[in-house]
Amino acid sequence: MFLKDISFIIPVYNRPDEIDELLNSFLKLNGSKDFEIVIIEDGSTTRCENILTKYKSLNISYHYKENSGPGDSRNFGMSIAKGNYFIILDSDCILPKNYSEVLLYNLSNDYSDCFGGIDGSHHTFNSFQKAVSFSMTSFLTTGFIRGGGNNKNFQPRSFNMGISKSVFEKTKGFGKIHPGEDPDLSIRIKKLGYKTKLYNDLKVYHKRRISVSSFFNQVKKFGIARSILNNYYPETKKIIYWFPSIFSIGLIFSIFLFILGINYLILLYIIYFSLLFVLSSINNNLFVGFISIVTTLVQFFGYGYGFLISFVKINIYHKLEIEEIFPKMFFK
């Protein structure tokens, strides 16, 4: 595998500053820049086209299209890209200097027609972004599903994902669901007999410009999407997907017991949050450690609530199509 075989696919929606940061990190990559970068402007009113003039040394193709969601924009980018292997990035990512070197090493020595990489926190991130990154990647919160580890059944996420041209042509790429389009594609890839892998040394810095409320809404949609995918693909159901809902209900119940003078259950939660605080503080600082408790609560309650209400609605309105029950989860 050579860099000239690779096309980076980057959809963007009203975020020219993010594209500027991402392209700047491309410039700083070690070694050759003999790859293609395909930027798809997904109906933005604030376009990034003017930003691209700063990066004429990079092989960039820019395309504007009507808004149809990130999945369809990625499909459009892959359909016109010149490479034989596509690397899909979110616009709010920053690449470390060794990204292309690690990418080529993995594709040459541990090839997969579909892979996912990990995301981490950059030293320039603010405290909230670092806390969100910790909550999204820590073994204590997501079992390293995004932050590393060894996962044989890994479902790649589209902030740092690779897919071969042949697999794209056979799967037709991402579906209309959003969020959830990346695990949906991973499941369909496996059903065709291909394997997916986690390259746990291939990192991006995922900036996630979000607030507490937008983070809650985001993870709530993740929970809804997972329940929908469980309905589409019953063979993928796992008890672990219920953990955030059980955790959240258990925390409320433990507080109720504490009011009644029964302390043993809430002590377990105190121990857990103490471990979160210590680990996040070691990786960051004490302030980020404290915020990480808040972001983890938001993550569990948001995801757990979304998963639970979608599970209930799907079973109550089982005669309706999923798209009718959750119209806002699908692009037309």
KEMIVEX-324504 format. One record per residue (C-alpha): x, y, z; residue number from 0. Coordinates in Angstrom, 2 decimals, m for minus. Layout:
BEGIN
SITE       px       py       pz   nr
SITE        X        Y        Z  NUM
...
***
This chain:
BEGIN
SITE       px       py       pz   nr
SITE     0.00     0.00     0.00    0
SITE     1.30     3.44    m0.98    1
SITE     0.13     6.93    m0.03    2
SITE    m0.81     7.58    m3.68    3
SITE    m3.45     4.84    m3.31    4
SITE    m5.15     6.68    m0.46    5
SITE    m7.88     9.33    m0.54    6
SITE    m8.91    11.15     2.62    7
SITE   m12.67    11.82     2.67    8
SITE   m13.76    14.79     4.80    9
SITE   m17.34    16.11     4.91   10
SITE   m17.85    19.55     6.43   11
SITE   m20.87    21.60     7.42   12
SITE   m20.42    25.29     8.35   13
SITE   m17.02    24.74     9.98   14
SITE   m14.26    26.41     7.95   15
SITE   m12.11    26.93    11.07   16
SITE   m12.07    23.19    11.70   17
SITE   m10.99    22.48     8.13   18
SITE    m8.20    25.03     8.57   19
SITE    m6.89    23.22    11.67   20
SITE    m7.20    19.80    10.06   21
SITE    m5.42    20.80     6.84   22
SITE    m2.69    22.48     8.86   23
SITE    m2.10    19.14    10.60   24
SITE    m1.87    17.48     7.16   25
SITE     0.94    19.88     6.30   26
SITE     2.84    18.82     9.42   27
SITE     2.68    15.09     8.68   28
SITE     6.02    13.33     8.50   29
SITE     7.23    12.21     5.10   30
SITE     5.53    12.39     1.73   31
SITE     2.17    14.09     1.11   32
SITE     1.44    11.95    m1.95   33
SITE    m2.22    11.40    m1.14   34
SITE    m5.55    12.91    m2.15   35
SITE    m7.80    14.97     0.14   36
SITE   m11.46    15.14    m0.88   37
SITE   m13.49    17.80     0.94   38
SITE   m17.26    17.71     0.58   39
SITE   m19.13    20.85     1.57   40
SITE   m22.50    19.47     2.72   41
SITE   m24.78    22.41     1.92   42
SITE   m22.92    24.85     4.18   43
SITE   m23.93    28.49     4.32   44
SITE   m20.45    29.32     5.65   45
SITE   m18.13    27.61     3.22   46
SITE   m14.49    26.64     3.66   47
SITE   m13.47    27.13     0.02   48
SITE   m11.43    30.27     0.72   49
SITE    m9.44    28.42     3.40   50
SITE    m8.12    25.99     0.81   51
SITE    m6.02    28.65    m0.93   52
SITE    m3.60    28.39     2.03   53
SITE    m2.92    24.75     1.24   54
SITE    m2.03    24.64    m2.44   55
SITE     0.86    22.28    m1.72   56
SITE    m1.66    19.59    m0.78   57
SITE    m3.60    17.60    m3.39   58
SITE    m7.10    18.81    m2.47   59
SITE   m10.32    18.46    m4.43   60
SITE   m13.27    20.50    m3.17   61
SITE   m16.92    19.78    m3.93   62
SITE   m20.07    21.57    m2.86   63
SITE   m23.41    19.71    m2.73   64
SITE   m26.84    20.20    m1.23   65
SITE   m27.21    19.16     2.41   66
SITE   m27.92    15.45     2.71   67
SITE   m26.04    14.45     5.86   68
SITE   m22.51    13.23     6.62   69
SITE   m23.10     9.64     5.48   70
SITE   m24.30    10.61     2.02   71
SITE   m21.52    13.21     1.76   72
SITE   m18.91    10.56     2.52   73
SITE   m20.47     8.30    m0.11   74
SITE   m20.30    11.14    m2.62   75
SITE   m16.65    11.74    m1.76   76
SITE   m15.73     8.08    m2.13   77
SITE   m17.59     7.84    m5.46   78
SITE   m15.43    10.57    m7.01   79
SITE   m12.14     9.92    m5.19   80
SITE    m9.17     8.67    m7.21   81
SITE    m7.69     6.38    m4.55   82
SITE    m8.27     2.67    m3.98   83
SITE    m8.52     3.05    m0.22   84
SITE   m10.50     5.71     1.63   85
SITE    m9.70     7.24     5.01   86
SITE   m12.73     8.95     6.51   87
SITE   m12.18    11.80     8.97   88
SITE   m14.45    14.24    10.77   89
SITE   m13.74    17.92    10.21   90
SITE   m13.12    18.46    13.95   91
SITE   m10.08    16.19    14.03   92
SITE    m6.37    17.01    14.16   93
SITE    m3.77    14.51    12.92   94
SITE    m0.60    13.71    14.85   95
SITE     2.63    14.01    12.85   96
SITE     3.07    10.24    12.51   97
SITE    m0.47     9.52    11.25   98
SITE     0.42     8.60     7.66   99
SITE     3.41     6.51     8.78  100
SITE     1.33     4.49    11.25  101
SITE    m1.47     4.19     8.69  102
SITE     0.79     2.73     6.01  103
SITE     2.47     0.39     8.49  104
SITE    m0.89    m1.06     9.55  105
SITE    m2.26    m1.40     6.03  106
SITE     0.95    m3.07     4.88  107
SITE     1.38    m5.45     7.82  108
SITE    m2.14    m6.00     9.14  109
SITE    m4.42    m5.21     6.20  110
SITE    m8.15    m4.90     6.67  111
SITE   m10.82    m3.85     4.17  112
SITE   m12.34    m1.82     6.98  113
SITE   m10.62    m0.49    10.08  114
SITE   m11.19     1.99    12.84  115
SITE    m8.61     4.07    14.68  116
SITE    m8.76     5.70    18.09  117
SITE    m9.28     9.26    19.27  118
SITE    m7.50    11.16    21.97  119
SITE    m7.11    14.54    23.61  120
SITE    m4.74    17.20    22.33  121
SITE    m2.85    19.52    24.71  122
SITE    m4.59    22.53    23.09  123
SITE    m8.07    21.29    24.01  124
SITE    m9.96    23.16    26.71  125
SITE   m10.86    21.45    29.99  126
SITE   m14.36    20.46    28.91  127
SITE   m13.11    18.96    25.64  128
SITE   m10.50    16.96    27.55  129
SITE   m13.15    15.72    29.97  130
SITE   m15.46    14.69    27.12  131
SITE   m12.56    12.92    25.41  132
SITE   m11.82    11.04    28.63  133
SITE   m15.46    10.02    29.10  134
SITE   m15.71     8.85    25.49  135
SITE   m12.48     6.83    25.47  136
SITE   m11.67     5.56    28.97  137
SITE   m11.85     1.87    29.82  138
SITE   m13.90     2.84    32.90  139
SITE   m16.61     4.42    30.76  140
SITE   m16.72     2.79    27.32  141
SITE   m14.41    m0.19    27.76  142
SITE   m11.82     1.36    25.42  143
SITE   m14.28     0.99    22.52  144
SITE   m12.96     4.29    21.14  145
SITE    m9.75     4.74    23.10  146
SITE    m7.73     1.61    22.44  147
SITE    m7.61    m1.95    23.69  148
SITE    m8.08    m5.10    21.64  149
SITE   m11.51    m5.58    20.13  150
SITE   m12.01    m8.40    17.63  151
SITE   m15.55    m7.29    16.80  152
SITE   m14.74    m3.61    16.55  153
SITE   m17.25    m1.36    14.83  154
SITE   m15.21     1.52    13.35  155
SITE   m16.33     5.10    13.91  156
SITE   m16.27     7.53    11.03  157
SITE   m14.11    10.17    12.75  158
SITE   m11.11     7.88    12.01  159
SITE   m12.04     5.05     9.70  160
SITE   m10.71     3.26     6.64  161
SITE   m12.57     1.36     3.93  162
SITE   m11.38    m0.18     0.68  163
SITE   m12.87     0.88    m2.63  164
SITE   m14.08    m2.64    m3.34  165
SITE   m16.01    m2.82    m0.05  166
SITE   m17.52     0.61    m0.70  167
SITE   m18.74    m0.55    m4.10  168
SITE   m20.29    m3.72    m2.66  169
SITE   m21.96    m2.06     0.35  170
SITE   m22.88     1.23    m1.38  171
SITE   m21.39     2.95     1.65  172
SITE   m23.19     4.63     4.51  173
SITE   m26.94     4.50     5.03  174
SITE   m29.35     7.32     5.82  175
SITE   m29.40     6.89     9.61  176
SITE   m27.50     9.53    11.60  177
SITE   m25.91     9.09    14.02  178
SITE   m25.32     5.35    13.80  179
SITE   m24.32     5.26    10.14  180
SITE   m20.83     3.99    10.97  181
SITE   m21.77     0.89    13.06  182
SITE   m24.55     0.22    10.52  183
SITE   m21.95     0.09     7.75  184
SITE   m19.61    m2.04     9.88  185
SITE   m22.38    m4.58    10.46  186
SITE   m23.22    m4.78     6.77  187
SITE   m19.53    m5.19     5.91  188
SITE   m19.27    m8.16     8.25  189
SITE   m22.45    m9.71     6.85  190
SITE   m20.72    m9.73     3.46  191
SITE   m17.90   m11.81     4.95  192
SITE   m15.30    m9.07     5.45  193
SITE   m13.51    m8.40     8.73  194
SITE   m13.16    m5.13    10.56  195
SITE   m10.23    m4.26    12.79  196
SITE    m9.15    m1.75    15.37  197
SITE    m5.77    m0.13    14.76  198
SITE    m5.16     0.94    18.34  199
SITE    m1.99     2.86    17.49  200
SITE    m3.64     5.01    14.81  201
SITE    m4.80     8.11    16.66  202
SITE    m6.52    11.37    15.82  203
SITE    m7.23    14.21    18.21  204
SITE   m11.01    14.59    18.15  205
SITE   m11.87    18.12    19.22  206
SITE   m15.66    17.87    19.68  207
SITE   m16.82    21.48    19.91  208
SITE   m19.84    20.84    22.11  209
SITE   m21.52    22.07    25.29  210
SITE   m23.09    20.06    28.12  211
SITE   m26.53    20.25    26.50  212
SITE   m25.31    19.38    23.00  213
SITE   m23.22    16.52    24.41  214
SITE   m26.32    15.15    26.15  215
SITE   m28.33    15.36    22.92  216
SITE   m25.51    13.74    20.97  217
SITE   m25.14    10.73    23.25  218
SITE   m28.94    10.44    23.53  219
SITE   m29.02    10.00    19.75  220
SITE   m26.23     7.42    20.04  221
SITE   m28.46     5.46    22.40  222
SITE   m31.46     5.74    20.08  223
SITE   m29.34     4.64    17.13  224
SITE   m28.03     1.59    18.96  225
SITE   m31.56     0.43    19.76  226
SITE   m32.56     0.94    16.14  227
SITE   m29.56    m1.09    14.95  228
SITE   m30.40    m3.85    17.41  229
SITE   m33.82    m3.98    15.78  230
SITE   m32.37    m4.04    12.26  231
SITE   m29.73    m6.62    13.15  232
SITE   m30.96    m8.77    16.10  233
SITE   m27.79   m10.86    15.98  234
SITE   m25.79    m7.83    17.16  235
SITE   m27.68    m7.39    20.44  236
SITE   m25.47    m7.39    23.54  237
SITE   m26.31    m6.96    27.21  238
SITE   m23.54    m4.35    27.48  239
SITE   m25.67    m1.89    25.48  240
SITE   m28.04    m1.82    28.46  241
SITE   m25.30    m0.78    30.86  242
SITE   m25.80     3.03    30.68  243
SITE   m29.55     2.64    31.30  244
SITE   m28.97     0.24    34.22  245
SITE   m26.21     2.48    35.60  246
SITE   m28.45     5.56    35.50  247
SITE   m31.46     3.85    37.05  248
SITE   m29.20     2.31    39.69  249
SITE   m27.75     5.71    40.60  250
SITE   m31.22     7.20    41.09  251
SITE   m32.23     4.17    43.17  252
SITE   m29.04     4.42    45.28  253
SITE   m29.81     8.07    46.09  254
SITE   m33.33     7.07    47.14  255
SITE   m31.88     4.33    49.40  256
SITE   m29.37     6.81    50.83  257
SITE   m32.22     9.11    51.85  258
SITE   m33.74     6.13    53.65  259
SITE   m30.43     5.51    55.44  260
SITE   m29.18     2.61    53.31  261
SITE   m25.67     3.50    52.12  262
SITE   m24.09     0.41    50.58  263
SITE   m25.21     0.98    46.98  264
SITE   m24.26     4.65    46.77  265
SITE   m20.83     3.76    48.18  266
SITE   m20.20     1.68    45.06  267
SITE   m20.98     4.71    42.90  268
SITE   m18.74     6.91    45.05  269
SITE   m15.88     4.44    44.58  270
SITE   m16.49     4.38    40.82  271
SITE   m16.55     8.17    40.47  272
SITE   m13.47     8.43    42.67  273
SITE   m11.61     6.12    40.29  274
SITE   m12.78     8.26    37.37  275
SITE   m11.55    11.40    39.09  276
SITE    m8.13     9.94    39.91  277
SITE    m7.52     8.47    36.45  278
SITE    m8.65    11.58    34.58  279
SITE    m6.63    13.82    36.93  280
SITE    m3.51    11.75    36.32  281
SITE    m4.00    12.01    32.56  282
SITE    m4.94    15.69    32.68  283
SITE    m5.30    17.73    35.89  284
SITE    m7.55    17.94    38.97  285
SITE   m10.02    20.32    37.33  286
SITE   m10.45    18.07    34.29  287
SITE   m10.77    15.15    36.69  288
SITE   m13.74    16.83    38.36  289
SITE   m15.38    17.77    35.05  290
SITE   m14.91    14.18    33.86  291
SITE   m17.34    13.06    36.54  292
SITE   m19.92    15.48    35.12  293
SITE   m19.32    14.47    31.49  294
SITE   m19.52    10.79    32.40  295
SITE   m22.85    11.36    34.14  296
SITE   m24.11    13.25    31.09  297
SITE   m22.87    10.45    28.82  298
SITE   m24.49     7.63    30.79  299
SITE   m27.79     9.40    31.41  300
SITE   m28.03    10.68    27.82  301
SITE   m27.16     7.38    26.16  302
SITE   m29.13     5.35    28.67  303
SITE   m32.23     7.52    28.27  304
SITE   m32.03     7.43    24.47  305
SITE   m31.53     3.67    24.38  306
SITE   m34.37     3.01    26.82  307
SITE   m36.99     5.27    25.22  308
SITE   m36.18     3.99    21.75  309
SITE   m36.42     0.37    22.94  310
SITE   m39.84     1.11    24.44  311
SITE   m41.11     3.02    21.41  312
SITE   m39.95     0.37    18.96  313
SITE   m41.82    m2.31    20.90  314
SITE   m44.95    m0.20    21.47  315
SITE   m45.17     1.00    17.86  316
SITE   m43.84    m2.21    16.34  317
SITE   m46.31    m2.03    13.46  318
SITE   m44.76     1.22    12.25  319
SITE   m41.56     1.55    10.25  320
SITE   m38.53     2.70    12.27  321
SITE   m38.26     5.79    10.05  322
SITE   m41.82     6.73    11.05  323
SITE   m41.06     6.39    14.77  324
SITE   m37.78     8.35    14.61  325
SITE   m37.96    10.62    11.54  326
SITE   m35.24    12.94    12.87  327
SITE   m32.74    10.06    12.92  328
SITE   m32.78     9.69     9.14  329
SITE   m31.75    11.86     6.21  330
SITE   m34.04    11.63     3.20  331
***
